[in-house]
């Protein structure tokens, strides 16, 4: 420290030499001392050391004189701004070269050295050094602290959302393994407790709150004011004219006791949007009401303004109602034959509800029920008075059926043609505008947020039976949302947007889904990729019954086979394209969207007539927990549906099969129907185009090495719109506009052609059949042109690049 001070003073003396000439002698002595090279004895001599101390003391006093103080003030700015280089040069010139130790360092080593002679470091320089040291230490601490924060933040918090361009199938299993039957059971029981509310909005809010709590983003309530046909103030009745006995729809006598015992069941045993009033007429048994049944009846009896005794099943109810209207009937008593039902319970005294609404708000057909829309006055959608009744009431109207034989074979209910039964039926309904609410939640996609996979369930709607199917449906979709959001919270996202929907107003004719679809039709036509239906997943417990569009059937078989390898008992599952009940209707028939639905059925129900699911039974008739007490079937449905959703939402190339559509078309043209040679020729060309499309475009796109993002996007746009070519404008009531779907499992031909051929067989003119042929021909030709145009576009793009 003494040496550093020694170097500073000569520098200051050199600056003040011109002002203090009288002090030159002292300055020269110090300089002479520095200029004595190599004389160690000089440095060791006590006299010289004393002289040096005297000189130093003189310099101390000189520096304290007023003139020097004045110099320091005047030159402060120059010292700070411009003297750094000069000071360095002066310090270099006065470095002691004759001794390895500085003069003041030597003085400190002497035994007689007194500390007050030593000079301390100037305070300003010492503070600067300390300040720099503090800055350095602070920077080091902050740097280390930042590294620690970054490490733990990266470890514990999700990074930016990532996509799964190439997905390992095990990745899907990792997401779905968190789905547990016990969780679904708890959710189901909580939902069942909500049905007591008469307000649709309350249940919708509970569903929304639950989805938000699971982490689902952007959950909305979408409301529509729609026209509902509700039961009247008192139950409908059927009275035997011969005896005057009055019965409720369940077969019980018309008295206060019976009304109190099942007040709700009696009120809700009605046909929504039926005509109302009273009709007294003869009853004619028309069996299932097919075209052949009515032709046979009309040959024997006058059907004008009579009451038809009609069995539910085999064909869509709306279609059969249209045939009865054309035949001139005035009323219908609708029932389900016990022989057509599986042996899961005695439903002979159970009533049920049906809807005659083809879809959507009847007051705004074809357009959404938004504020300002024109409302049509349509309190009833048929001229017929229609009343659902139980099988026990039917037994009272006809002769007692034959006793069961020892083989325990069920005898169908039949009213002999030679017997006349006169009854009076009274139907009471009221129409009111009510609010129907949909719950819609979005999980935005990472790379293609404008492509939607819609997952649809439904919730309980007030003014209908308190069934449990809706709770089963909602519990399954909620379980999948829970599993999905656990992965999303860790930073993952699907490539395409998944839209979760809980529809309202389903029992009245899929009103909620229709209105939402009509409201967003322009967006949905362009962006919807697929619809996954979870309408009524547990209808039995004996066999899995998947239904899928032809383009998705291969994917469903693969998923089912994969899951079979993990189960002890697994039978081969037949995947078919048949009409299904529920909110998928709008997306299949108006948007041409590929659709999938998994459900467990009773094997007996699959063997029996179709369309029995059009009847809505009360809660006690369809006890979900009796069919699936441990909710293992619910878990299976959730995982199968979830795996299909994940694959469609994440695969770079949509897992749709174009060739399967062409093969389905060819299979549908097999049969004994005439005038199909033209259709077969066009179907052959469609298959050729589909094969080229499959081999030239889809296979290379599925290879990551050959995959080009622009071409993949073009390819997916073609795949998602394939089924739109098969939407026809005119179909019989209750039939799908998408002709790729059959009315039942037994029909392998185009249902439109089958119905037209059955309708025209006895007629001299076959204009109706030719019109149906033209519709099918134009659809097949449109699909062939669509694939051909797609191939041409890809070829043009390839030529331009080359």
Helices and strands as residue ranges (DSSP letters): H 2-15, G 21-23, H 24-34, H 40-44, H 46-63, H 66-74, H 76-81, H 84-93, H 103-109, G 115-117, H 123-156, H 169-176, H 181-192, H 200-213, E 219-231, E 237-240, E 246-248, H 256-261, H 263-267, E 271-272, E 277-287, H 291-300, E 307-311, H 317-327, E 331-335, G 338-340, E 352-355, G 362-364, E 385-388, H 391-397, E 422-427, E 429-443, E 448-458, H 469-488, E 496-503, G 506-508, H 511-519, H 521-527, E 528-533, E 543-544, E 547-548, G 550-552, H 553-564, H 584-589, E 594-597, E 600-601, H 603-607, G 612-614, E 616-617, G 619-621, H 624-627, H 632-650, H 658-668, H 677-693, I 694-698, H 699-701, H 709-720, G 722-726, H 751-760, H 767-801
